Amino acid sequence: MRSATPRTRTSRSDPAPAGAAVRVALVSETSSRTDRVWTVPNVISAVRLAGIPLFLWLVLGPEADAWALGVLVLAGISDWVDGWLARRWNQISALGQLLDPIADRLYILAVVIALALRDIVPWWLALLLPLRDVLMWGLVPLLRTRGYSSLPVHFLGKAATFNLLYAFPLLFIGDGDGTVATLAKVFGWAFAVWGIVLYWWAGVLYAVQVRTLMTTVPRRPR
């Protein structure tokens, strides 16, 4: 006779619903941050932001490219340092998570405008990057209807920023004569092309994540 005891189900878990991974990342990111303002990483981010007008003046005023490159190098180092300190000292804050990507995007915008005004790069390149950021800013009102203000930064976005921040100093060095300038120009354009592709690829992925949230998360009451 067949046993009347019901068969037990396997321990395999059900697949996560669409958008669950995005929501989990957003919740974990929000729960791990604080509302502190005066932290060492935030001060470093503020100093990095203050370097943007200095960089533009050095490039477009006296055309002191060596000093401008020094500002870019310090900005890149400080970008890594403030993130490392925020995690190391448990000083991840809402302000810091806002300042860090803003500083990265403003540096990218300032550098491409300076390079275009100096005729080092074509204007189509200078316009491609801000257009992607316009797309990102256009997604923020949609996120707010679901109770979120931003999406977590993923690897592609960081990789794109890494490539672009390496490309720009090399393109500045490539604006000259000689073997070093030629090599810098070749490698600079290689980093720039990859950076643009990854920058837009990350933007498309962000848009897909927002679309997933719009279809899986109910609208937040006003």
Secondary structure, 3 states (H helix, E strand, C coil): CCCCCCCCCCCCCCCCCCCHHHHHHHHHHHHCCECCCCCHHHHHHHHHHHHHHHHHHHHHCCCCHHHHHHHHHHHHHHHHHHHHHHHHCCCCEHHHHHHHHHHHHHHHHHHHHHHHHCCCCCHHHHHHHHHHHHHHHHHHHHHHCCCCCCCCCCHHHHHHHHHHHHHHHHHHHCCCCCHHHHHHHHHHHHHHHHHHHHHHHHHHHHHHHHHHHHHHCCCCCC
